[in-house]
Amino acid sequence: NTIHSLKVLERNTTSNALAPFSQDFRVHGFDIYWDNLDPTELTFMFVNHQRKGGAISIFKHRVGAGYIEHVKTVKSPLLFSPNDVVATSRSTFYATNDLRHKRGILHKIEVLLGMPWGHIVYYGPEGIASKAYNGIAYPNGIARSPGGGLIYVAASSEPSVYAFRPAYDGALQLAGKTTFRGFVPDNISVDAATGELLVSGFLNTFEMFRYNREILFGTDARPAGAIRRLLPSADTRRGFAEESVLVHNGDLLPSTTTAAVQRRNNVHRMVLGSVMADHIAICEYHHK
């Protein structure tokens, strides 16, 4: 695994070096944090599936530098199956823990039946990890509102998107929830300009599983995907207003798992990623 930077408008990709980092680096979800105290320094937090267990690896990056530098790696017994992470400061975060069981018959039951056995972990300023919310069926992508007042979580096996209010001690209090029909949410990104959520997901879960299982040896599976735009309500208990941004049959980007908006002057693009495909997709992004 390595880190790539992409200049979307120029379609140029370069690899950024890690300096120095001798640990395993097996990346899953990640987040980038910055604040006004020093906007030229970015904090990167990566879900890292190391051989000796799940972790969150934290790096810092100075804008303009050609590398990111390791700060520390956070491990905890609560992070046994981390999926995604959202930074709340340079050293604190929430992470989704999608499954309670990593193997065996209980693992199969949990996945196939969508048991609500996952949880969200909070890592606070004291350096202690705790359960912020328990009892979610496969908590997956996680994001925060522009002001940090809400934490959003995709529950793939329900399938739903939750909105939580963080308490002073890091515990999450349920503020709202939207449940989908015929759409399985994966990752969430927040459009910083509008506060709206872009939720990527699948329209045929079994086709997605078949694609991921067969892709290394060749497959004709084309899991259809979609991007939904969720508009937060002033009353979070009402859930979200929902719009369809994109629906595709799998030829554009099989197993589409993430979408993010990039705004540069008058050009708006949506960048799509996938957990298994060998490319990304870049689309024009039109907003009503």
Salt bridges, closest charged atoms under 4 A:
ASP24 OD1 - ARG51 NH1 2.52
ASP35 OD1 - ARG90 NH2 3.00
ASP38 OD2 - ARG62 NH1 2.79
GLU41 OE1 - ARG62 NH2 3.07
GLU41 OE2 - ARG90 NH1 3.48
GLU110 OE1 - HIS101 ND1 3.32
GLU158 OE1 - LYS177 NZ 3.02
ASP191 OD2 - ARG263 NH2 2.39
GLU196 OE1 - ARG229 NE 3.95
GLU196 OE1 - HIS287 NE2 2.74
GLU207 OE2 - ARG210 NH2 3.28
GLU214 OE1 - ARG210 NH1 3.16
ASP220 OD1 - ARG210 NH1 2.99
ASP235 OD1 - ARG237 NE 3.08
ASP235 OD2 - ARG238 NE 3.69
GLU242 OE2 - ARG228 NH1 2.38
GLU243 OE1 - ARG229 NH2 2.87
ASP251 OD1 - ARG222 NE 3.66
ASP278 OD1 - HIS279 ND1 2.90
GLU284 OE2 - ARG269 NE 3.35
